[in-house]
Amino acid sequence: MPALNVEFSERELEDLRRIAKERGTSMKALVREAAAADIARHRALKEGAEAFRGFFTAHAEEFAAAFPDDEPPARGAAA
């Protein structure tokens, strides 16, 4: 399995040791779980943003009608 060496400050290592001990797990497992959780969060946010853009695009005319004051000025229109 591929590996990655990560450097931490002394304070960060102290905190990792303490948290791992409190959770009854190893530092390696703690860091791996944190990275996996961040990867999952990143994917979920990306998928959510894509779904929102798709929904907004599909309903752009409805949003424009419901919120006309929020529409940008037409191109070429005088300010």
Backbone as a chain_set.jsonl record, in Angstrom:
{"seq": "MPALNVEFSERELEDLRRIAKERGTSMKALVREAAAADIARHRALKEGAEAFRGFFTAHAEEFAAAFPDDEPPARGAAA", "coords": {"N": [[0.856, -1.174, 0.0], [0.574, 2.234, -0.813], [2.373, 4.866, 0.86], [2.649, 7.8, 2.957], [4.701, 10.267, 4.177], [4.337, 12.514, 6.778], [4.925, 15.639, 8.173], [4.787, 17.025, 11.435], [4.325, 19.608, 13.87], [5.836, 19.811, 17.148], [3.855, 20.378, 19.019], [1.522, 19.673, 17.602], [1.968, 16.913, 17.337], [1.905, 16.156, 20.042], [-0.781, 16.731, 20.588], [-2.021, 14.942, 18.792], [-1.161, 12.469, 19.849], [-2.4, 12.563, 22.37], [-5.147, 12.705, 21.672], [-5.437, 10.319, 20.209], [-4.901, 8.478, 22.233], [-7.036, 9.042, 23.985], [-9.131, 8.175, 22.404], [-8.579, 5.562, 22.14], [-7.09, 4.483, 20.038], [-4.655, 4.136, 17.379], [-2.112, 6.537, 16.458], [-1.608, 6.541, 13.74], [-3.988, 5.402, 12.702], [-5.783, 7.358, 13.538], [-4.954, 9.658, 12.089], [-5.27, 8.697, 9.5], [-8.066, 8.225, 9.431], [-8.973, 10.852, 9.766], [-8.036, 12.048, 7.406], [-9.449, 10.515, 5.51], [-12.063, 11.242, 6.173], [-12.0, 13.954, 5.488], [-11.577, 13.774, 2.745], [-13.989, 12.53, 1.967], [-15.783, 14.541, 2.733], [-14.974, 16.619, 1.036], [-15.611, 15.497, -1.478], [-18.402, 15.259, -1.192], [-19.176, 17.955, -0.918], [-18.396, 18.923, -3.416], [-20.036, 17.382, -5.125], [-22.517, 18.265, -4.201], [-22.425, 20.987, -4.898], [-22.342, 20.752, -7.676], [-24.849, 19.579, -8.134], [-26.494, 21.655, -7.213], [-25.823, 23.708, -9.049], [-26.781, 22.516, -11.405], [-29.538, 22.306, -10.81], [-30.176, 25.015, -10.445], [-29.579, 26.05, -12.974], [-31.434, 24.636, -14.537], [-33.751, 25.774, -13.612], [-33.576, 28.475, -14.037], [-35.124, 30.474, -15.325], [-37.414, 30.508, -13.755], [-36.357, 31.354, -11.298], [-35.504, 33.902, -12.089], [-37.951, 35.134, -12.652], [-39.153, 35.045, -10.154], [-37.432, 36.528, -8.569], [-36.856, 39.266, -9.628], [-35.447, 41.632, -9.035], [-32.946, 40.768, -8.402], [-31.705, 40.082, -10.686], [-29.028, 40.337, -13.044], [-28.065, 43.31, -14.876], [-29.106, 43.627, -18.298], [-26.963, 42.743, -20.999], [-25.152, 45.345, -22.524], [-26.892, 47.222, -21.639], [-27.527, 50.475, -20.348], [-25.926, 51.765, -17.449]], "CA": [[0.0, 0.0, 0.0], [1.366, 3.465, -0.816], [2.463, 5.554, 2.153], [2.957, 9.22, 2.901], [5.315, 10.802, 5.394], [3.792, 13.829, 7.077], [5.617, 16.296, 9.286], [3.951, 17.761, 12.372], [5.054, 20.321, 14.916], [5.816, 19.086, 18.425], [2.527, 20.589, 19.621], [0.564, 18.844, 16.872], [2.21, 15.52, 17.718], [1.377, 15.987, 21.405], [-2.238, 16.69, 20.481], [-2.388, 13.684, 18.143], [-0.959, 11.39, 20.824], [-3.442, 12.666, 23.402], [-6.445, 12.359, 21.081], [-5.413, 8.887, 19.898], [-5.005, 7.763, 23.501], [-8.414, 9.223, 24.465], [-10.031, 7.384, 21.554], [-8.167, 4.169, 22.165], [-6.66, 4.102, 18.694], [-3.272, 4.524, 17.09], [-1.963, 7.819, 15.772], [-1.737, 6.254, 12.312], [-5.412, 5.243, 12.411], [-6.416, 8.663, 13.753], [-4.629, 10.531, 10.957], [-5.898, 8.118, 8.308], [-9.5, 8.494, 9.531], [-9.186, 12.283, 9.542], [-7.841, 12.291, 5.977], [-10.568, 9.894, 4.801], [-13.243, 12.072, 6.423], [-11.869, 15.178, 4.711], [-11.795, 13.394, 1.348], [-15.431, 12.323, 1.81], [-16.413, 15.864, 2.83], [-14.653, 17.332, -0.203], [-16.425, 14.902, -2.545], [-19.803, 15.599, -0.964], [-19.356, 19.374, -1.24], [-18.282, 19.053, -4.869], [-21.26, 16.83, -5.704], [-23.608, 19.165, -3.842], [-22.309, 22.194, -5.718], [-22.741, 20.382, -9.038], [-26.301, 19.397, -8.124], [-27.095, 22.978, -7.092], [-25.676, 24.4, -10.335], [-27.708, 21.903, -12.346], [-30.896, 22.706, -10.436], [-30.332, 26.448, -10.695], [-29.608, 26.228, -14.422], [-32.7, 24.101, -15.029], [-34.858, 26.607, -13.135], [-33.117, 29.865, -14.098], [-36.233, 31.374, -15.675], [-38.294, 30.607, -12.585], [-35.678, 32.22, -10.328], [-35.521, 35.271, -12.622], [-39.309, 35.66, -12.483], [-39.455, 35.178, -8.725], [-36.538, 37.512, -7.95], [-36.401, 40.142, -10.711], [-34.495, 42.647, -8.567], [-31.631, 40.153, -8.26], [-31.172, 39.757, -12.007], [-28.02, 41.284, -13.513], [-28.559, 44.112, -16.002], [-28.909, 43.026, -19.607], [-25.722, 43.191, -21.66], [-25.322, 46.521, -23.37], [-27.811, 48.171, -21.013], [-26.852, 51.589, -19.659], [-25.922, 51.623, -15.99]], "C": [[0.903, 1.238, 0.0], [1.326, 4.139, 0.561], [2.846, 7.01, 1.924], [3.561, 9.633, 4.233], [4.814, 12.229, 5.587], [4.528, 14.392, 8.278], [4.614, 17.09, 10.113], [4.852, 18.526, 13.329], [4.996, 19.479, 16.191], [4.449, 19.197, 19.083], [1.479, 19.721, 18.939], [0.732, 17.371, 17.224], [1.696, 15.223, 19.111], [-0.144, 15.852, 21.366], [-2.709, 15.384, 19.852], [-2.255, 12.511, 19.104], [-2.074, 11.373, 21.864], [-4.791, 12.222, 22.854], [-6.512, 10.869, 20.775], [-5.587, 8.067, 21.171], [-6.431, 7.842, 24.041], [-9.392, 8.345, 23.693], [-9.684, 5.903, 21.53], [-7.763, 3.643, 20.795], [-5.208, 4.518, 18.488], [-3.25, 5.892, 16.411], [-2.142, 7.626, 14.271], [-3.209, 6.137, 11.92], [-6.148, 6.575, 12.541], [-6.198, 9.574, 12.544], [-5.292, 10.009, 9.683], [-7.402, 8.379, 8.301], [-9.808, 9.961, 9.255], [-9.042, 12.618, 8.055], [-9.009, 11.721, 5.179], [-11.841, 10.714, 4.973], [-13.184, 13.355, 5.605], [-12.077, 14.906, 3.228], [-13.293, 13.22, 1.082], [-16.178, 13.651, 1.839], [-16.196, 16.654, 1.551], [-15.506, 16.812, -1.357], [-17.891, 15.297, -2.406], [-20.077, 17.062, -1.303], [-19.309, 19.595, -2.743], [-19.552, 18.543, -5.554], [-22.466, 17.718, -5.404], [-23.603, 20.426, -4.675], [-22.737, 21.911, -7.157], [-24.254, 20.21, -9.132], [-27.006, 20.744, -8.042], [-27.007, 23.73, -8.409], [-26.646, 23.841, -11.369], [-29.146, 22.312, -12.075], [-31.134, 24.166, -10.782], [-30.42, 26.715, -12.191], [-30.941, 25.771, -15.001], [-33.888, 24.993, -14.67], [-34.523, 28.099, -13.187], [-34.254, 30.835, -14.405], [-37.182, 31.563, -14.502], [-37.672, 31.508, -11.52], [-35.72, 33.675, -10.792], [-36.895, 35.896, -12.43], [-39.633, 35.916, -11.014], [-38.644, 36.279, -8.053], [-35.994, 38.479, -8.997], [-35.379, 41.187, -10.276], [-33.08, 42.099, -8.432], [-30.996, 39.799, -9.601], [-30.118, 40.792, -12.42], [-28.582, 42.098, -14.667], [-28.252, 43.404, -17.323], [-27.62, 43.564, -20.218], [-26.03, 44.369, -22.58], [-26.265, 47.551, -22.781], [-27.013, 49.258, -20.313], [-26.974, 51.424, -18.166], [-26.564, 52.796, -15.326]], "O": [[1.889, 1.283, 0.735], [0.365, 3.992, 1.315], [3.301, 7.394, 0.847], [2.988, 9.372, 5.292], [4.865, 13.046, 4.668], [4.729, 13.702, 9.278], [3.716, 17.739, 9.576], [5.997, 18.14, 13.567], [4.198, 18.547, 16.293], [3.943, 18.224, 19.64], [0.647, 19.105, 19.604], [-0.257, 16.658, 17.391], [1.115, 14.164, 19.349], [-0.721, 14.981, 22.018], [-3.678, 14.783, 20.315], [-3.137, 11.655, 19.166], [-2.619, 10.32, 22.198], [-5.501, 11.45, 23.498], [-7.525, 10.224, 21.047], [-6.327, 7.083, 21.189], [-6.98, 6.84, 24.501], [-10.361, 7.835, 24.256], [-10.416, 5.093, 20.962], [-8.058, 2.501, 20.442], [-4.615, 5.179, 19.342], [-4.255, 6.339, 15.859], [-2.759, 8.458, 13.606], [-3.63, 6.711, 10.915], [-7.034, 6.88, 11.742], [-7.14, 10.185, 12.039], [-5.813, 10.787, 8.884], [-7.958, 8.722, 7.258], [-10.792, 10.276, 8.587], [-9.837, 13.385, 7.51], [-9.507, 12.377, 4.264], [-12.613, 10.866, 4.026], [-14.205, 13.802, 5.082], [-12.685, 15.716, 2.527], [-13.804, 13.713, 0.076], [-17.103, 13.861, 1.055], [-17.121, 17.285, 1.04], [-16.061, 17.598, -2.126], [-18.544, 15.63, -3.394], [-21.102, 17.375, -1.91], [-20.098, 20.371, -3.284], [-20.079, 19.194, -6.455], [-23.335, 17.9, -6.258], [-24.657, 20.889, -5.113], [-23.412, 22.729, -7.781], [-24.871, 20.648, -10.103], [-28.008, 20.96, -8.725], [-27.99, 24.326, -8.85], [-27.262, 24.595, -12.122], [-29.89, 22.63, -13.003], [-32.171, 24.515, -11.346], [-31.244, 27.516, -12.631], [-31.513, 26.445, -15.858], [-34.914, 24.967, -15.349], [-35.12, 28.896, -12.463], [-34.333, 31.905, -13.803], [-37.695, 32.661, -14.284], [-38.361, 32.325, -10.911], [-35.946, 34.579, -9.987], [-36.993, 37.072, -12.08], [-40.307, 36.89, -10.679], [-39.1, 36.894, -7.089], [-34.786, 38.508, -9.231], [-34.529, 41.584, -11.073], [-32.12, 42.866, -8.357], [-29.881, 39.278, -9.647], [-30.293, 41.986, -12.176], [-29.481, 41.634, -15.368], [-27.265, 42.678, -17.441], [-27.239, 44.71, -19.975], [-27.025, 44.38, -23.304], [-26.433, 48.633, -23.344], [-25.95, 48.995, -19.751], [-28.013, 50.989, -17.668], [-26.647, 52.841, -14.098]]}, "num_chains": 1, "name": "protein.A"}
